[in-house]
Every structure is written in structure tokens, then in C-alpha cells.
Amino acid sequence: WTHPTRGPIPPSEFIPIAEKAGLIGPLGDFVLLRACTEAAQWPENVRISVNLSPLQFQQTDVVASVSAALACSRLAPGRLDLEITESVELAENAANRLTLARLRALGVGVSLDDFGMGYSSLSYLGSLPLDKVKVDKCFIDDADSNPAARTQLQAIVSLVSAFGMEVVVEGVARVGQLEVIRDVGGVSAVQGYAFGTPVPPGMVGGYLAPLQASLATVLATRKA
């Protein structure tokens, strides 16, 4: 959030305030609609991920909000991923688990963000209806120089894969980290500054164009 006088304010500062003030519901609805509207202008094979606060499950009808955002933006449900973070309230509430199941029934994806940093990560894998698990960046930070970190990453990938979920590794900033991930195997996607940094909405199209061209070349080569 770019404040007119205070300048850039990161989510880690303003989201907790919005949660305490009871404003995370309308703020979350605004962000969701804005994100879906932007993504609807991107190539059809590009997805978008939107983070949800655990408190949104208490303060709003999340399923209705997602349905409305998809309808208004005309974004295909399969192009939207919703990311949730670990919390006691989310995991131990049967109504929340039902909400996640209803979201998946809409056709959107549900991912667990920052896996490994919450209160009881393993319990989530067996109790929540999830499509993907995003491994926190702390497990890849020094994996290219620390054998123990590499072992941890391999164990997490094996565990998540055993539950039939896709694995995404966050915070990939160096080629060496990417090589470790390739060696470990079982990871379906990666994200991080090694591939790109945050850009304004107006620049996304220009950023995606060369990537789409490269992908088309690779696919054409494989087909030939």
C-alpha cells in the first residue's frame, strides 16, 4: 500500500491493523476482485494467486466473495489459486474446512502458504482439502550450501507428495538453489526473485510476452 505521505507500507504492517479493526473482510473482497480483473486480461494459460486471511473466514462469506469476483471479472475458476496460512482457528474449525471444500468445488485451487512455519504443519496435510503446499523460503535459503537444509527440503517434498498434493518452493533467488530443487525432484513449481520481481499491473503484460514466446518455442520443438 503506497500511502500519500508515509510512502510504501508493507502488508506485514497494515494487514494486522485491518484484521484488528474488522476491515479485513472488505479489504479482502477488494483485493480479490482487483486481482481477478487484472488476471482476466492476461494470457489464458496464466494463473493468479491471492492470499486469504484466516479472519476472512469469520468475517465474510468467502465462497460468495470468490464467486462474485469470478463472475464480475469473467475469470475462469481454474485460473485462480487461493492461498491460506497456517492457524489454529483455521485447522480446528469444521466450518472452515467445509468452506475450503466448497471453494475447490467452484474449480479454484487452494494452497497452503509458508508451510513449515505454523503451529502444526503436519496436521494440515491430513485435515484440510488442499491442492498445493508452498514450502517456506527458510528451507531453501541455504540449501545450496547446507546439506542439512537440503535433507529437510527433500523430506518435506516426499511428505507432501505422499498426500497427493503438488509442491511449490518459495523464495528461490539463486541458480544454485534451483539446481538443488531439480536434484531433489518432486517439485511442481518454484517462485522467487530468480525469475522476477514485483511489478505494477501495467507492466505484467510486457513481462509475460517474452515468457509466452519462449514457452511456445519449447512446445513447438518438443512436438517436432
SULTA-V761558 format. One line per field, one symbol per residue. ss: DSSP state (a for helix, b for strand, c for the rest). phi: phi as a letter, one per 40 degrees, with the letter a starting at -180 (. if undefined). burial: b if it has 16 or more other C-alpha atoms within 10 Angstrom, else e. A space follows every 10 residues. Layout:
ss = ???
phi = ???
burial = ???
//
This chain:
ss = cbbcccbbcc aaaaaaaaaa cccaaaaaaa aaaaaaaaac cccccccbbb bbcccaaaac caaaaaaaaa aaacccaaab bbbbbccaaa accaaaaaaa aaaaaaccbb bbbbbccccc aaaaaaaccc cbbbbcaaac ccccccaaaa aaaaaaaaaa aacccbbbbc ccccaaaaaa aaaaccccbb cccccccccc aaaaaaaaaa aaaaaaaaaa aaac
phi = .cccbcgcbc dccccdcccc cgbccccccc cccccccccc ccdccbcbbb cbcdcccccb ccccccdccc cccgccdccb bbbbbcadcc ccbccccccc cccccchccb bccfdhbcca dcccccbbcb bbbbcccccb dbccbbdccc cdcccccccc cccgbcbbbc gcbbcccccc ccccggccab aiccbibdbc dcccdcccdc cccccccccc cccc
burial = eeeeeeeeee eeeebeebbe eebbbeebbe ebbebbbebb ebeeeebebb bbbbbbbeee ebbebbeebb eebebbbebb bbbbbbbeeb beeeebbebb bebbeeebbb bbbbbbeeee beebbeebbb bbbbbbbbbb bebbeeeebb eebbebbbeb beeebbbbbb bbbeeebbeb beebebbeeb beeeeeeeee eeeeeeeeee eeeeeeeeee eeee
//
